[in-house]
Amino acid sequence: MDCPVCSNKDIGKIGRSKYFCSNCFSEVSINKNKLNIFEIDENGSLVKTYEKFLKDILIPSKQLQEKYNI
Ligand SMILES: [Zn+2]
């Protein structure tokens, strides 16, 4: 799937519903109907930068639904 932050195509899957983008260092986590984006700060901890209900970004995009396996 593409990174929702920078559209990098090399985003890697790191968990069942987690992805990590090595281009912008964002972690994308999908939890139930929410998409959360975290960034790693200088201390190495995850900072939530973005939270959005999936229905707001996925409808009507069936293509995105398939990308995120919703
Ligand atoms: Zn990215």
N, CA, C, O and the ligand as a Tripos MOL2 file, in Angstrom:
@<TRIPOS>MOLECULE
protein
  281   279    71     0     0
PROTEIN
NO_CHARGES

@<TRIPOS>ATOM
      1 N           0.8260   -1.1930    0.0000 N.3       1 MET1
      2 CA          0.0000    0.0000    0.0000 C.3       1 MET1
      3 C           0.8650    1.2500    0.0000 C.2       1 MET1
      4 O           2.0620    1.1830    0.2770 O.2       1 MET1
      5 N           0.2670    2.3710   -0.3060 N.am      2 ASP2
      6 CA          1.0050    3.6270   -0.3080 C.3       2 ASP2
      7 C           0.9450    4.2690    1.0760 C.2       2 ASP2
      8 O          -0.0100    4.0790    1.8290 O.2       2 ASP2
      9 N           1.9860    5.0310    1.3860 N.am      3 CYS3
     10 CA          1.9810    5.7840    2.6310 C.3       3 CYS3
     11 C           0.9370    6.8970    2.5370 C.2       3 CYS3
     12 O           0.9460    7.6760    1.5850 O.2       3 CYS3
     13 N           0.0320    6.9740    3.5300 N.am      4 PRO4
     14 CA         -0.9790    8.0470    3.4670 C.3       4 PRO4
     15 C          -0.3980    9.4260    3.7280 C.2       4 PRO4
     16 O          -1.0610   10.4350    3.4890 O.2       4 PRO4
     17 N           0.8340    9.4780    4.2150 N.am      5 VAL5
     18 CA          1.4500   10.7750    4.5060 C.3       5 VAL5
     19 C           2.2030   11.3110    3.2890 C.2       5 VAL5
     20 O           1.9820   12.4460    2.8650 O.2       5 VAL5
     21 N           3.0830   10.4980    2.7370 N.am      6 CYS6
     22 CA          3.9490   10.9970    1.6640 C.3       6 CYS6
     23 C           3.7580   10.2600    0.3430 C.2       6 CYS6
     24 O           4.4300   10.5640   -0.6430 O.2       6 CYS6
     25 N           2.8580    9.3070    0.3220 N.am      7 SER7
     26 CA          2.5530    8.5410   -0.8950 C.3       7 SER7
     27 C           3.7050    7.6680   -1.3790 C.2       7 SER7
     28 O           3.7080    7.2060   -2.5200 O.2       7 SER7
     29 N           4.6750    7.4480   -0.5090 N.am      8 ASN8
     30 CA          5.7460    6.5240   -0.8260 C.3       8 ASN8
     31 C           5.1710    5.1170   -1.0320 C.2       8 ASN8
     32 O           4.2950    4.6800   -0.2860 O.2       8 ASN8
     33 N           5.6630    4.4350   -2.0270 N.am      9 LYS9
     34 CA          5.1000    3.1220   -2.3270 C.3       9 LYS9
     35 C           5.8230    1.9900   -1.6050 C.2       9 LYS9
     36 O           5.3910    0.8400   -1.6790 O.2       9 LYS9
     37 N           6.8950    2.2920   -0.9220 N.am     10 ASP10
     38 CA          7.6750    1.2400   -0.2940 C.3      10 ASP10
     39 C           7.3510    1.0470    1.1770 C.2      10 ASP10
     40 O           8.1960    0.5890    1.9470 O.2      10 ASP10
     41 N           6.1530    1.3880    1.5630 N.am     11 ILE11
     42 CA          5.7700    1.2420    2.9550 C.3      11 ILE11
     43 C           5.7280   -0.2430    3.3080 C.2      11 ILE11
     44 O           5.1970   -1.0600    2.5560 O.2      11 ILE11
     45 N           6.3000   -0.5750    4.4680 N.am     12 GLY12
     46 CA          6.4060   -1.9780    4.8500 C.3      12 GLY12
     47 C           5.4190   -2.3570    5.9210 C.2      12 GLY12
     48 O           5.0810   -1.5570    6.7940 O.2      12 GLY12
     49 N           4.9650   -3.5750    5.8450 N.am     13 LYS13
     50 CA          4.0430   -4.0640    6.8590 C.3      13 LYS13
     51 C           4.8610   -4.5670    8.0390 C.2      13 LYS13
     52 O           5.7680   -5.3800    7.8640 O.2      13 LYS13
     53 N           4.5440   -4.0840    9.2520 N.am     14 ILE14
     54 CA          5.3090   -4.4980   10.4280 C.3      14 ILE14
     55 C           4.4410   -5.2180   11.4330 C.2      14 ILE14
     56 O           4.9320   -5.6720   12.4660 O.2      14 ILE14
     57 N           3.1840   -5.3250   11.1510 N.am     15 GLY15
     58 CA          2.2970   -6.0230   12.0750 C.3      15 GLY15
     59 C           1.0080   -6.3500   11.3820 C.2      15 GLY15
     60 O           0.8430   -6.1080   10.1860 O.2      15 GLY15
     61 N           0.0820   -6.9110   12.1540 N.am     16 ARG16
     62 CA         -1.1650   -7.3510   11.5500 C.3      16 ARG16
     63 C          -1.9000   -6.1880   10.8950 C.2      16 ARG16
     64 O          -2.4510   -6.3380    9.8040 O.2      16 ARG16
     65 N          -1.9130   -5.0420   11.5470 N.am     17 SER17
     66 CA         -2.5660   -3.8780   10.9560 C.3      17 SER17
     67 C          -1.6870   -2.6440   11.1340 C.2      17 SER17
     68 O          -2.1730   -1.5370   11.3650 O.2      17 SER17
     69 N          -0.3580   -2.8700   11.0170 N.am     18 LYS18
     70 CA          0.5900   -1.7730   11.1920 C.3      18 LYS18
     71 C           1.5390   -1.7250   10.0110 C.2      18 LYS18
     72 O           1.9700   -2.7460    9.4740 O.2      18 LYS18
     73 N           1.8440   -0.4990    9.6340 N.am     19 TYR19
     74 CA          2.7400   -0.2940    8.5080 C.3      19 TYR19
     75 C           3.7550    0.7690    8.8940 C.2      19 TYR19
     76 O           3.4730    1.6540    9.7030 O.2      19 TYR19
     77 N           4.9400    0.6690    8.3050 N.am     20 PHE20
     78 CA          5.9550    1.6770    8.5810 C.3      20 PHE20
     79 C           6.5320    2.1950    7.2760 C.2      20 PHE20
     80 O           6.9060    1.4290    6.3880 O.2      20 PHE20
     81 N           6.5930    3.5100    7.1830 N.am     21 CYS21
     82 CA          7.1430    4.1380    5.9870 C.3      21 CYS21
     83 C           8.5780    4.5580    6.2780 C.2      21 CYS21
     84 O           8.8270    5.3520    7.1850 O.2      21 CYS21
     85 N           9.5130    4.0270    5.5100 N.am     22 SER22
     86 CA         10.9160    4.3630    5.7350 C.3      22 SER22
     87 C          11.2960    5.6750    5.0610 C.2      22 SER22
     88 O          12.4250    6.1440    5.2030 O.2      22 SER22
     89 N          10.3730    6.2580    4.3410 N.am     23 ASN23
     90 CA         10.6560    7.5320    3.6880 C.3      23 ASN23
     91 C          10.3910    8.7060    4.6200 C.2      23 ASN23
     92 O          11.2300    9.5980    4.7510 O.2      23 ASN23
     93 N           9.2230    8.7110    5.2720 N.am     24 CYS24
     94 CA          8.9000    9.8220    6.1780 C.3      24 CYS24
     95 C           8.8720    9.3560    7.6340 C.2      24 CYS24
     96 O           8.5010   10.1260    8.5200 O.2      24 CYS24
     97 N           9.2630    8.0990    7.8890 N.am     25 PHE25
     98 CA          9.3470    7.5420    9.2370 C.3      25 PHE25
     99 C           8.0330    7.6370    9.9900 C.2      25 PHE25
    100 O           8.0010    7.9390   11.1830 O.2      25 PHE25
    101 N           6.9640    7.3770    9.2830 N.am     26 SER26
    102 CA          5.6560    7.3560    9.9160 C.3      26 SER26
    103 C           5.2140    5.9200   10.1150 C.2      26 SER26
    104 O           5.4420    5.0500    9.2740 O.2      26 SER26
    105 N           4.5800    5.7030   11.2440 N.am     27 GLU27
    106 CA          3.9720    4.4070   11.4760 C.3      27 GLU27
    107 C           2.4730    4.5700   11.3150 C.2      27 GLU27
    108 O           1.8620    5.4530   11.9170 O.2      27 GLU27
    109 N           1.8970    3.7220   10.5080 N.am     28 VAL28
    110 CA          0.4710    3.7790   10.2520 C.3      28 VAL28
    111 C          -0.1590    2.5870   10.9240 C.2      28 VAL28
    112 O           0.2270    1.4430   10.6850 O.2      28 VAL28
    113 N          -1.1270    2.8610   11.7620 N.am     29 SER29
    114 CA         -1.7760    1.7990   12.5000 C.3      29 SER29
    115 C          -3.2720    1.8590   12.2430 C.2      29 SER29
    116 O          -3.8850    2.9240   12.3140 O.2      29 SER29
    117 N          -3.8390    0.7260   11.9480 N.am     30 ILE30
    118 CA         -5.2650    0.6740   11.6860 C.3      30 ILE30
    119 C          -5.9260   -0.0910   12.8090 C.2      30 ILE30
    120 O          -5.6280   -1.2610   13.0470 O.2      30 ILE30
    121 N          -6.8230    0.5840   13.4930 N.am     31 ASN31
    122 CA         -7.4700   -0.0090   14.6530 C.3      31 ASN31
    123 C          -8.9690    0.1610   14.5160 C.2      31 ASN31
    124 O          -9.4980    1.2710   14.5770 O.2      31 ASN31
    125 N          -9.6450   -0.9700   14.3290 N.am     32 LYS32
    126 CA        -11.0870   -0.9370   14.0920 C.3      32 LYS32
    127 C         -11.4000    0.0140   12.9520 C.2      32 LYS32
    128 O         -10.9970   -0.2440   11.8180 O.2      32 LYS32
    129 N         -12.0930    1.0850   13.2080 N.am     33 ASN33
    130 CA        -12.4710    1.9550   12.0920 C.3      33 ASN33
    131 C         -11.6610    3.2330   12.0710 C.2      33 ASN33
    132 O         -12.0640    4.2250   11.4640 O.2      33 ASN33
    133 N         -10.4980    3.2050   12.7480 N.am     34 LYS34
    134 CA         -9.6800    4.4170   12.7940 C.3      34 LYS34
    135 C          -8.3090    4.1810   12.2120 C.2      34 LYS34
    136 O          -7.7100    3.1170   12.3670 O.2      34 LYS34
    137 N          -7.8380    5.1940   11.5460 N.am     35 LEU35
    138 CA         -6.4800    5.1780   11.0250 C.3      35 LEU35
    139 C          -5.6460    6.1360   11.8580 C.2      35 LEU35
    140 O          -5.9600    7.3230   11.9490 O.2      35 LEU35
    141 N          -4.5890    5.6240   12.4640 N.am     36 ASN36
    142 CA         -3.7130    6.4720   13.2580 C.3      36 ASN36
    143 C          -2.3430    6.5470   12.6130 C.2      36 ASN36
    144 O          -1.8170    5.5510   12.1160 O.2      36 ASN36
    145 N          -1.7810    7.7260   12.6280 N.am     37 ILE37
    146 CA         -0.4360    7.8900   12.0960 C.3      37 ILE37
    147 C           0.4630    8.4060   13.2100 C.2      37 ILE37
    148 O           0.1550    9.3950   13.8760 O.2      37 ILE37
    149 N           1.5670    7.7210   13.3940 N.am     38 PHE38
    150 CA          2.5200    8.1020   14.4280 C.3      38 PHE38
    151 C           3.8370    8.4610   13.7680 C.2      38 PHE38
    152 O           4.1990    7.9280   12.7190 O.2      38 PHE38
    153 N           4.5430    9.3780   14.4090 N.am     39 GLU39
    154 CA          5.9000    9.6520   13.9760 C.3      39 GLU39
    155 C           6.8250    9.3990   15.1470 C.2      39 GLU39
    156 O           6.4220    9.4960   16.3060 O.2      39 GLU39
    157 N           8.0620    9.0750   14.8370 N.am     40 ILE40
    158 CA          9.0420    8.7930   15.8820 C.3      40 ILE40
    159 C           9.8150   10.0720   16.1690 C.2      40 ILE40
    160 O          10.4380   10.6460   15.2750 O.2      40 ILE40
    161 N           9.7720   10.5140   17.4230 N.am     41 ASP41
    162 CA         10.4750   11.7560   17.7450 C.3      41 ASP41
    163 C          11.9440   11.4580   18.0650 C.2      41 ASP41
    164 O          12.3880   10.3150   17.9560 O.2      41 ASP41
    165 N          12.6890   12.4900   18.4590 N.am     42 GLU42
    166 CA         14.1300   12.3230   18.6570 C.3      42 GLU42
    167 C          14.4570   11.3950   19.8240 C.2      42 GLU42
    168 O          15.5760   10.8890   19.9150 O.2      42 GLU42
    169 N          13.4850   11.1650   20.7260 N.am     43 ASN43
    170 CA         13.7040   10.2500   21.8330 C.3      43 ASN43
    171 C          13.3420    8.8090   21.4730 C.2      43 ASN43
    172 O          13.4980    7.8970   22.2850 O.2      43 ASN43
    173 N          12.8690    8.6240   20.2790 N.am     44 GLY44
    174 CA         12.5230    7.2770   19.8520 C.3      44 GLY44
    175 C          11.1320    6.8440   20.2370 C.2      44 GLY44
    176 O          10.7720    5.6790   20.0670 O.2      44 GLY44
    177 N          10.3460    7.7680   20.7540 N.am     45 SER45
    178 CA          8.9940    7.3780   21.1160 C.3      45 SER45
    179 C           8.0060    7.8120   20.0420 C.2      45 SER45
    180 O           8.2340    8.7530   19.2830 O.2      45 SER45
    181 N           6.9100    7.0880   20.0180 N.am     46 LEU46
    182 CA          5.9110    7.3440   18.9960 C.3      46 LEU46
    183 C           5.0120    8.5040   19.4020 C.2      46 LEU46
    184 O           4.5180    8.5540   20.5290 O.2      46 LEU46
    185 N           4.8100    9.4120   18.4980 N.am     47 VAL47
    186 CA          3.9290   10.5470   18.7250 C.3      47 VAL47
    187 C           2.7980   10.4760   17.7110 C.2      47 VAL47
    188 O           3.0090   10.4010   16.5000 O.2      47 VAL47
    189 N           1.6080   10.5020   18.2520 N.am     48 LYS48
    190 CA          0.4720   10.4420   17.3330 C.3      48 LYS48
    191 C           0.3280   11.7770   16.6180 C.2      48 LYS48
    192 O           0.2370   12.8310   17.2480 O.2      48 LYS48
    193 N           0.3080   11.7130   15.3000 N.am     49 THR49
    194 CA          0.2130   12.9610   14.5520 C.3      49 THR49
    195 C          -1.1150   13.0960   13.8310 C.2      49 THR49
    196 O          -1.4850   14.1780   13.3750 O.2      49 THR49
    197 N          -1.8060   12.0100   13.7380 N.am     50 TYR50
    198 CA         -2.9790   12.0620   12.8760 C.3      50 TYR50
    199 C          -3.9160   10.9350   13.2570 C.2      50 TYR50
    200 O          -3.4970    9.7970   13.4700 O.2      50 TYR50
    201 N          -5.1750   11.2700   13.3370 N.am     51 GLU51
    202 CA         -6.1590   10.2430   13.6070 C.3      51 GLU51
    203 C          -7.3920   10.5770   12.7990 C.2      51 GLU51
    204 O          -7.8760   11.7090   12.8090 O.2      51 GLU51
    205 N          -7.8810    9.5980   12.1160 N.am     52 LYS52
    206 CA         -9.0120    9.8800   11.2480 C.3      52 LYS52
    207 C          -9.8770    8.6420   11.1520 C.2      52 LYS52
    208 O          -9.3830    7.5150   11.1330 O.2      52 LYS52
    209 N         -11.1540    8.8680   11.0940 N.am     53 PHE53
    210 CA        -12.0320    7.7450   10.8850 C.3      53 PHE53
    211 C         -11.8920    7.2470    9.4660 C.2      53 PHE53
    212 O         -11.9090    8.0150    8.5040 O.2      53 PHE53
    213 N         -11.7540    5.9440    9.3650 N.am     54 LEU54
    214 CA        -11.5100    5.3760    8.0450 C.3      54 LEU54
    215 C         -12.6220    5.6840    7.0690 C.2      54 LEU54
    216 O         -12.3770    5.8790    5.8780 O.2      54 LEU54
    217 N         -13.8420    5.7290    7.5690 N.am     55 LYS55
    218 CA        -14.9440    5.9500    6.6450 C.3      55 LYS55
    219 C         -14.8220    7.3100    5.9500 C.2      55 LYS55
    220 O         -15.3210    7.4940    4.8400 O.2      55 LYS55
    221 N         -14.1570    8.2530    6.6120 N.am     56 ASP56
    222 CA        -14.0010    9.5690    6.0000 C.3      56 ASP56
    223 C         -13.0220    9.5560    4.8380 C.2      56 ASP56
    224 O         -13.1490   10.3430    3.9000 O.2      56 ASP56
    225 N         -12.0480    8.6640    4.9040 N.am     57 ILE57
    226 CA        -11.0770    8.6550    3.8120 C.3      57 ILE57
    227 C         -11.3160    7.5110    2.8420 C.2      57 ILE57
    228 O         -10.8500    7.5570    1.7030 O.2      57 ILE57
    229 N         -12.0280    6.4980    3.2740 N.am     58 LEU58
    230 CA        -12.1590    5.3120    2.4250 C.3      58 LEU58
    231 C         -13.3870    5.3480    1.5380 C.2      58 LEU58
    232 O         -13.4210    4.7060    0.4880 O.2      58 LEU58
    233 N         -14.3800    6.0850    1.9510 N.am     59 ILE59
    234 CA        -15.5790    6.1560    1.1360 C.3      59 ILE59
    235 C         -15.4830    7.3720    0.2420 C.2      59 ILE59
    236 O         -15.2760    8.4660    0.7680 O.2      59 ILE59
    237 N         -15.6130    7.2710   -1.0220 N.am     60 PRO60
    238 CA        -16.0550    6.0660   -1.7400 C.3      60 PRO60
    239 C         -14.9200    5.2830   -2.3790 C.2      60 PRO60
    240 O         -15.1430    4.5870   -3.3690 O.2      60 PRO60
    241 N         -13.7330    5.3760   -1.8520 N.am     61 SER61
    242 CA        -12.6100    4.7580   -2.5390 C.3      61 SER61
    243 C         -12.4910    3.2760   -2.2270 C.2      61 SER61
    244 O         -11.9500    2.8920   -1.1900 O.2      61 SER61
    245 N         -12.9860    2.4690   -3.1050 N.am     62 LYS62
    246 CA        -12.8790    1.0260   -2.9330 C.3      62 LYS62
    247 C         -11.4300    0.5760   -3.0620 C.2      62 LYS62
    248 O         -11.0120   -0.4150   -2.4630 O.2      62 LYS62
    249 N         -10.6840    1.3170   -3.8500 N.am     63 GLN63
    250 CA         -9.2740    0.9840   -4.0300 C.3      63 GLN63
    251 C          -8.5130    1.0860   -2.7070 C.2      63 GLN63
    252 O          -7.6780    0.2400   -2.3870 O.2      63 GLN63
    253 N          -8.8230    2.1420   -1.9450 N.am     64 LEU64
    254 CA         -8.1860    2.2940   -0.6430 C.3      64 LEU64
    255 C          -8.6370    1.2140    0.3200 C.2      64 LEU64
    256 O          -7.8420    0.7140    1.1160 O.2      64 LEU64
    257 N          -9.8870    0.8600    0.2520 N.am     65 GLN65
    258 CA        -10.3790   -0.2050    1.1260 C.3      65 GLN65
    259 C          -9.5830   -1.4790    0.9040 C.2      65 GLN65
    260 O          -9.2400   -2.1840    1.8520 O.2      65 GLN65
    261 N          -9.2990   -1.7620   -0.3420 N.am     66 GLU66
    262 CA         -8.5250   -2.9690   -0.6400 C.3      66 GLU66
    263 C          -7.1030   -2.8300   -0.1480 C.2      66 GLU66
    264 O          -6.5140   -3.7910    0.3470 O.2      66 GLU66
    265 N          -6.5490   -1.6350   -0.2830 N.am     67 LYS67
    266 CA         -5.1740   -1.4090    0.1780 C.3      67 LYS67
    267 C          -5.0440   -1.6560    1.6680 C.2      67 LYS67
    268 O          -4.0730   -2.2590    2.1250 O.2      67 LYS67
    269 N          -6.0400   -1.1810    2.4310 N.am     68 TYR68
    270 CA         -5.9660   -1.2930    3.8770 C.3      68 TYR68
    271 C          -6.6220   -2.5510    4.4130 C.2      68 TYR68
    272 O          -6.6840   -2.7630    5.6240 O.2      68 TYR68
    273 N          -7.1070   -3.3770    3.5130 N.am     69 ASN69
    274 CA         -7.7390   -4.6320    3.9160 C.3      69 ASN69
    275 C          -8.8960   -4.4230    4.8840 C.2      69 ASN69
    276 O          -9.0410   -5.1600    5.8590 O.2      69 ASN69
    277 N          -9.6990   -3.4380    4.6150 N.am     70 ILE70
    278 CA        -10.8350   -3.1640    5.4900 C.3      70 ILE70
    279 C         -11.9980   -4.0430    5.0610 C.2      70 ILE70
    280 O         -13.0710   -3.9830    5.6600 O.2      70 ILE70
    281 ZN          5.6220    8.1370    4.1980 Zn       71 ZN71
@<TRIPOS>BOND
     1     1     2 1
     2     2     3 1
     3     3     4 2
     4     3     5 am
     5     5     6 1
     6     6     7 1
     7     7     8 2
     8     7     9 am
     9     9    10 1
    10    10    11 1
    11    11    12 2
    12    11    13 am
    13    13    14 1
    14    14    15 1
    15    15    16 2
    16    15    17 am
    17    17    18 1
    18    18    19 1
    19    19    20 2
    20    19    21 am
    21    21    22 1
    22    22    23 1
    23    23    24 2
    24    23    25 am
    25    25    26 1
    26    26    27 1
    27    27    28 2
    28    27    29 am
    29    29    30 1
    30    30    31 1
    31    31    32 2
    32    31    33 am
    33    33    34 1
    34    34    35 1
    35    35    36 2
    36    35    37 am
    37    37    38 1
    38    38    39 1
    39    39    40 2
    40    39    41 am
    41    41    42 1
    42    42    43 1
    43    43    44 2
    44    43    45 am
    45    45    46 1
    46    46    47 1
    47    47    48 2
    48    47    49 am
    49    49    50 1
    50    50    51 1
    51    51    52 2
    52    51    53 am
    53    53    54 1
    54    54    55 1
    55    55    56 2
    56    55    57 am
    57    57    58 1
    58    58    59 1
    59    59    60 2
    60    59    61 am
    61    61    62 1
    62    62    63 1
    63    63    64 2
    64    63    65 am
    65    65    66 1
    66    66    67 1
    67    67    68 2
    68    67    69 am
    69    69    70 1
    70    70    71 1
    71    71    72 2
    72    71    73 am
    73    73    74 1
    74    74    75 1
    75    75    76 2
    76    75    77 am
    77    77    78 1
    78    78    79 1
    79    79    80 2
    80    79    81 am
    81    81    82 1
    82    82    83 1
    83    83    84 2
    84    83    85 am
    85    85    86 1
    86    86    87 1
    87    87    88 2
    88    87    89 am
    89    89    90 1
    90    90    91 1
    91    91    92 2
    92    91    93 am
    93    93    94 1
    94    94    95 1
    95    95    96 2
    96    95    97 am
    97    97    98 1
    98    98    99 1
    99    99   100 2
   100    99   101 am
   101   101   102 1
   102   102   103 1
   103   103   104 2
   104   103   105 am
   105   105   106 1
   106   106   107 1
   107   107   108 2
   108   107   109 am
   109   109   110 1
   110   110   111 1
   111   111   112 2
   112   111   113 am
   113   113   114 1
   114   114   115 1
   115   115   116 2
   116   115   117 am
   117   117   118 1
   118   118   119 1
   119   119   120 2
   120   119   121 am
   121   121   122 1
   122   122   123 1
   123   123   124 2
   124   123   125 am
   125   125   126 1
   126   126   127 1
   127   127   128 2
   128   127   129 am
   129   129   130 1
   130   130   131 1
   131   131   132 2
   132   131   133 am
   133   133   134 1
   134   134   135 1
   135   135   136 2
   136   135   137 am
   137   137   138 1
   138   138   139 1
   139   139   140 2
   140   139   141 am
   141   141   142 1
   142   142   143 1
   143   143   144 2
   144   143   145 am
   145   145   146 1
   146   146   147 1
   147   147   148 2
   148   147   149 am
   149   149   150 1
   150   150   151 1
   151   151   152 2
   152   151   153 am
   153   153   154 1
   154   154   155 1
   155   155   156 2
   156   155   157 am
   157   157   158 1
   158   158   159 1
   159   159   160 2
   160   159   161 am
   161   161   162 1
   162   162   163 1
   163   163   164 2
   164   163   165 am
   165   165   166 1
   166   166   167 1
   167   167   168 2
   168   167   169 am
   169   169   170 1
   170   170   171 1
   171   171   172 2
   172   171   173 am
   173   173   174 1
   174   174   175 1
   175   175   176 2
   176   175   177 am
   177   177   178 1
   178   178   179 1
   179   179   180 2
   180   179   181 am
   181   181   182 1
   182   182   183 1
   183   183   184 2
   184   183   185 am
   185   185   186 1
   186   186   187 1
   187   187   188 2
   188   187   189 am
   189   189   190 1
   190   190   191 1
   191   191   192 2
   192   191   193 am
   193   193   194 1
   194   194   195 1
   195   195   196 2
   196   195   197 am
   197   197   198 1
   198   198   199 1
   199   199   200 2
   200   199   201 am
   201   201   202 1
   202   202   203 1
   203   203   204 2
   204   203   205 am
   205   205   206 1
   206   206   207 1
   207   207   208 2
   208   207   209 am
   209   209   210 1
   210   210   211 1
   211   211   212 2
   212   211   213 am
   213   213   214 1
   214   214   215 1
   215   215   216 2
   216   215   217 am
   217   217   218 1
   218   218   219 1
   219   219   220 2
   220   219   221 am
   221   221   222 1
   222   222   223 1
   223   223   224 2
   224   223   225 am
   225   225   226 1
   226   226   227 1
   227   227   228 2
   228   227   229 am
   229   229   230 1
   230   230   231 1
   231   231   232 2
   232   231   233 am
   233   233   234 1
   234   234   235 1
   235   235   236 2
   236   235   237 am
   237   237   238 1
   238   238   239 1
   239   239   240 2
   240   239   241 am
   241   241   242 1
   242   242   243 1
   243   243   244 2
   244   243   245 am
   245   245   246 1
   246   246   247 1
   247   247   248 2
   248   247   249 am
   249   249   250 1
   250   250   251 1
   251   251   252 2
   252   251   253 am
   253   253   254 1
   254   254   255 1
   255   255   256 2
   256   255   257 am
   257   257   258 1
   258   258   259 1
   259   259   260 2
   260   259   261 am
   261   261   262 1
   262   262   263 1
   263   263   264 2
   264   263   265 am
   265   265   266 1
   266   266   267 1
   267   267   268 2
   268   267   269 am
   269   269   270 1
   270   270   271 1
   271   271   272 2
   272   271   273 am
   273   273   274 1
   274   274   275 1
   275   275   276 2
   276   275   277 am
   277   277   278 1
   278   278   279 1
   279   279   280 2
@<TRIPOS>SUBSTRUCTURE
     1 MET1         2 RESIDUE 1 A MET
     2 ASP2         6 RESIDUE 1 A ASP
     3 CYS3        10 RESIDUE 1 A CYS
     4 PRO4        14 RESIDUE 1 A PRO
     5 VAL5        18 RESIDUE 1 A VAL
     6 CYS6        22 RESIDUE 1 A CYS
     7 SER7        26 RESIDUE 1 A SER
     8 ASN8        30 RESIDUE 1 A ASN
     9 LYS9        34 RESIDUE 1 A LYS
    10 ASP10       38 RESIDUE 1 A ASP
    11 ILE11       42 RESIDUE 1 A ILE
    12 GLY12       46 RESIDUE 1 A GLY
    13 LYS13       50 RESIDUE 1 A LYS
    14 ILE14       54 RESIDUE 1 A ILE
    15 GLY15       58 RESIDUE 1 A GLY
    16 ARG16       62 RESIDUE 1 A ARG
    17 SER17       66 RESIDUE 1 A SER
    18 LYS18       70 RESIDUE 1 A LYS
    19 TYR19       74 RESIDUE 1 A TYR
    20 PHE20       78 RESIDUE 1 A PHE
    21 CYS21       82 RESIDUE 1 A CYS
    22 SER22       86 RESIDUE 1 A SER
    23 ASN23       90 RESIDUE 1 A ASN
    24 CYS24       94 RESIDUE 1 A CYS
    25 PHE25       98 RESIDUE 1 A PHE
    26 SER26      102 RESIDUE 1 A SER
    27 GLU27      106 RESIDUE 1 A GLU
    28 VAL28      110 RESIDUE 1 A VAL
    29 SER29      114 RESIDUE 1 A SER
    30 ILE30      118 RESIDUE 1 A ILE
    31 ASN31      122 RESIDUE 1 A ASN
    32 LYS32      126 RESIDUE 1 A LYS
    33 ASN33      130 RESIDUE 1 A ASN
    34 LYS34      134 RESIDUE 1 A LYS
    35 LEU35      138 RESIDUE 1 A LEU
    36 ASN36      142 RESIDUE 1 A ASN
    37 ILE37      146 RESIDUE 1 A ILE
    38 PHE38      150 RESIDUE 1 A PHE
    39 GLU39      154 RESIDUE 1 A GLU
    40 ILE40      158 RESIDUE 1 A ILE
    41 ASP41      162 RESIDUE 1 A ASP
    42 GLU42      166 RESIDUE 1 A GLU
    43 ASN43      170 RESIDUE 1 A ASN
    44 GLY44      174 RESIDUE 1 A GLY
    45 SER45      178 RESIDUE 1 A SER
    46 LEU46      182 RESIDUE 1 A LEU
    47 VAL47      186 RESIDUE 1 A VAL
    48 LYS48      190 RESIDUE 1 A LYS
    49 THR49      194 RESIDUE 1 A THR
    50 TYR50      198 RESIDUE 1 A TYR
    51 GLU51      202 RESIDUE 1 A GLU
    52 LYS52      206 RESIDUE 1 A LYS
    53 PHE53      210 RESIDUE 1 A PHE
    54 LEU54      214 RESIDUE 1 A LEU
    55 LYS55      218 RESIDUE 1 A LYS
    56 ASP56      222 RESIDUE 1 A ASP
    57 ILE57      226 RESIDUE 1 A ILE
    58 LEU58      230 RESIDUE 1 A LEU
    59 ILE59      234 RESIDUE 1 A ILE
    60 PRO60      238 RESIDUE 1 A PRO
    61 SER61      242 RESIDUE 1 A SER
    62 LYS62      246 RESIDUE 1 A LYS
    63 GLN63      250 RESIDUE 1 A GLN
    64 LEU64      254 RESIDUE 1 A LEU
    65 GLN65      258 RESIDUE 1 A GLN
    66 GLU66      262 RESIDUE 1 A GLU
    67 LYS67      266 RESIDUE 1 A LYS
    68 TYR68      270 RESIDUE 1 A TYR
    69 ASN69      274 RESIDUE 1 A ASN
    70 ILE70      278 RESIDUE 1 A ILE
    71 ZN71       281 GROUP 0 **** ****
